[in-house]
């Protein structure tokens, strides 16, 4: 069965989801370490490795993920 609605002429109508694709950035789920974020850092967590980005919050470009010891230092400063 076709999930698209039919217009009076018999041609399929597009749904609003098809007309305007969702902004992917608004639906992207991130995991953040709150203690690191409270220190003004990005704090995004790379889930496969558990490493955390300690660059300043809202930094340009890609994250720089570091290990637990460096993350703890960033969280207290």
C-alpha positions as CSV (number, residue, x, y, z in Angstrom):
1,X,0.0,0.0,0.0
2,X,1.3,3.5,-0.9
3,X,1.7,5.8,2.1
4,X,1.5,9.0,0.0
5,X,-1.8,10.8,-0.1
6,X,-3.5,11.2,-3.5
7,X,-4.6,14.6,-4.9
8,X,-7.9,15.1,-6.7
9,X,-6.0,14.5,-10.0
10,X,-4.8,11.2,-8.8
11,X,-1.1,12.2,-8.5
12,X,0.6,11.6,-5.1
13,X,1.0,14.5,-2.7
14,X,4.2,15.0,-0.8
15,X,4.0,15.1,2.9
16,X,5.7,17.9,4.8
17,X,8.6,15.6,5.7
18,X,9.3,15.1,2.0
19,X,9.0,18.8,1.2
20,X,11.4,20.0,3.8
21,X,14.0,17.5,5.1
22,X,14.6,17.8,8.8
23,X,17.7,19.7,10.0
24,X,20.0,16.9,10.9
25,X,21.8,19.0,13.5
26,X,18.7,19.5,15.5
27,X,18.0,15.7,15.7
28,X,21.6,14.7,16.4
29,X,22.0,13.1,19.8
30,X,25.2,14.0,21.7
31,X,26.4,12.8,25.0
32,X,28.1,15.4,27.2
33,X,30.0,15.1,30.4
34,X,28.3,17.7,32.7
35,X,31.3,18.3,34.9
36,X,33.5,19.1,31.9
37,X,30.8,21.3,30.4
38,X,30.4,23.3,33.6
39,X,34.1,24.2,33.2
40,X,33.3,25.8,29.9
41,X,34.5,23.0,27.7
42,X,32.8,21.2,24.7
43,X,32.5,18.0,26.7
44,X,31.1,15.9,23.8
45,X,31.8,12.2,24.5
46,X,33.0,9.8,21.8
47,X,30.9,6.8,22.7
48,X,32.9,4.0,21.2
49,X,36.1,5.0,23.1
50,X,34.7,7.0,26.1
51,X,37.1,9.9,25.3
52,X,35.9,13.5,25.9
53,X,36.5,16.7,23.9
54,X,38.1,19.3,26.2
55,X,38.3,22.1,23.6
56,X,36.4,25.4,24.5
57,X,32.6,25.2,24.3
58,X,31.3,25.9,20.8
59,X,34.7,25.6,19.2
60,X,35.0,25.7,15.4
61,X,35.9,22.5,13.6
62,X,36.1,18.9,14.8
63,X,36.4,17.8,18.4
64,X,39.7,16.8,20.0
65,X,39.0,13.8,22.2
66,X,41.3,13.0,25.1
67,X,41.6,10.3,27.6
68,X,40.2,10.2,31.2
69,X,43.2,11.7,32.9
70,X,43.3,14.8,30.7
71,X,39.5,15.1,30.9
72,X,39.6,15.1,34.7
73,X,42.2,18.0,34.6
74,X,39.9,20.0,32.3
75,X,36.9,19.4,34.5
76,X,38.4,21.0,37.6
77,X,39.9,24.1,35.8
